[in-house]
Amino acid sequence: MQIGGVSFGYGMVSSAYSAVSRGTETVDRAAENIANGSILENDLGVEDIVALKEGEIQSQAGAKVLDVYQKTLGSLLDIEV
């Protein structure tokens, strides 16, 4: 069974977009917890600080996939035209 290029591309873009969205949601949630003072409540906010970094990395990874996809698609279109 072969996966068509369009289906593969859509899946990759959709997954990358989801990663960026989840990452930004994680960062927003952790930042809100920190701003609300949870740092004083739970081990100096270690969980929230880790969540900030996790969300940042997740967003960056998704953005990198989108960037590579866009560059690759642009290369393929340039070759075929």
Stockholm file with secondary structure:
# STOCKHOLM 1.0

chainA/1-81         MQIGGVSFGYGMVSSAYSAVSRGTETVDRAAENIANGSILENDLGVEDIVALKEGEIQSQAGAKVLDVYQKTLGSLLDIEV
#=GR chainA/1-81 SS CCCCHHHHHHHHHHHHHHHHHHHHHHHHHHHHHHHTTGGGTTGGGHHHHHHHHHHHHHHHHHHHHHHHHHHHHHHHHHHHC
#=GC SS_cons        CCCCHHHHHHHHHHHHHHHHHHHHHHHHHHHHHHHTTGGGTTGGGHHHHHHHHHHHHHHHHHHHHHHHHHHHHHHHHHHHC
//
